[in-house]
Amino acid sequence: DDDGQPLRSIGTVQDVTGKRLTDEQLSLAASVFDNSLNGILITDAHTRILKVNRAFSDIMGYSPAEVLGRKPSLFKSERHPQSFYRALWSTLKRNGKWQGEIWDRRRDGELVPLWQNISSVLGNDGRIAHYISVFYDLSEQKRNANYIHHLAYYDALTDLPNRQLFNERCEHALERSRRNCQPLVILFLGLDRFKHVNDSL
């Protein structure tokens, strides 16, 4: 009023429920990204790396600062031919995703087998805005598979090929011989008293 005393107050009320839900979802997504056991790498449409998570650094040995702005070709192992990468990109462009086994090179130079999923993310204009790669290390599984294979085909005592491997190789050789119409010879040697040596010594 004329004396400077307030007569009424005017305010606004805004419902921020939607914003709070969005913030919670963003926080949850960030937590999943940071704490995932899988490596995650996000690039822009030109495949420049924008973001990586902790598991990426654990698996590949690079800190985020060492890879941001660079391209994933930094990890190229030279183990795959160019045709492999052409097929990968062709599938990714056609289907919007690719998954498969790929060998990359860690920061220390060691090769690492990865099971990788790559997805393209479209922007509002319908064009590719980002690529997201999610991967995990197959090294332990490959070691286990090799160990099981070794147990199946090699003698535990002598580490020599066993009868199972012999039979398999013979079958392959016989099949190749039949297919190519070439003769095949198998030589059998018997060692005297070898059973006694094998069983007792």
Secondary structure, DSSP 8 states (H G I E B T S, - for coil): -TTS------------HHHHHHHHHHHHHHHHHHH-SSEEEEEETT--EEEE-HHHHHHH---HHHHTTS-GGGGB-S-S-HHHHHHHHHHHHHHSEEEEEEEEE-TTS-EEEEEEEEEEEE-TTSSEEEEEEEEEE-HHHHHHHHHHHHHHHB-TTT--B-HHHHHHHHHHHHHHHHHHT----------TTHHHHHHH-
